[in-house]
Amino acid sequence: MDFGQIHDAAGRLTAVALLALLPSCAFLEPGPPANPLLGTWSTADNDRVTFGPNSVVVTPNNAKPTAMGPGDCNGVFKIAYGRMQTAPFATLFPTQPDLETKLKNLLVKPEYPVADVTCDQGGTTYLMLDDHQLVAIYRDAGIGGVERLTRL
């Protein structure tokens, strides 16, 4: 066999191999859309929250990261991702009218992407305002708080 014959045979073999792969690729379905909240977000005080597919890691400024879980939450830990209607937040804290006003001013769309984290008796709802801004709404026994975060 000379070089030309080897080159031709290699070309045919490559074409056959690529054609053999084609049918298997044609049946692959795209996965679910990427979760827009995944990644690390930071407060003005440089406290950080990192969202993973099934986890939340909290890192206070200049402190060690802590992965939240049942052990940190008196046995009750849940995280749910999705979209949430904002209308209920307008009346969530009746004893804190200033907080309700702040939420009405921040949440101008009818729904947002959300990570809802339950820890023991309280929890935090993280609403993604846009690609770079997140609002954390803390709630515990009817008392609430709000904090803004930015994507790192």
C-alpha angles and dihedrals in degrees: 000000000000127000094266092055092048091049092050092048092049091050092051091047091051092049092050091049092051092048090050090056095047100078093050091050092048092063098050112114122211115256124241116294116274115268105249094208096059113112137049126314128186137207124221087262090055094250107148136212120194119196119205126179092270104007147061123209118195119200116185115207110284093358138104120276117255122203108216116229144136091293091059095042105052090263095307116102128145135162123191128181125200140088126308135200112238099209094090091058090066090071102025096104108037093166090054107056091166090058092048089052091049090051092049089053094046100042104058098150123075092239142008140190106271146192110201113196122190118195118176108307096342139046150178130245113205113200118192108222094184139330092296107028132070131178120210115205110195120200132181125160093340094311118113144187138186132218132175123225134187129210116257 
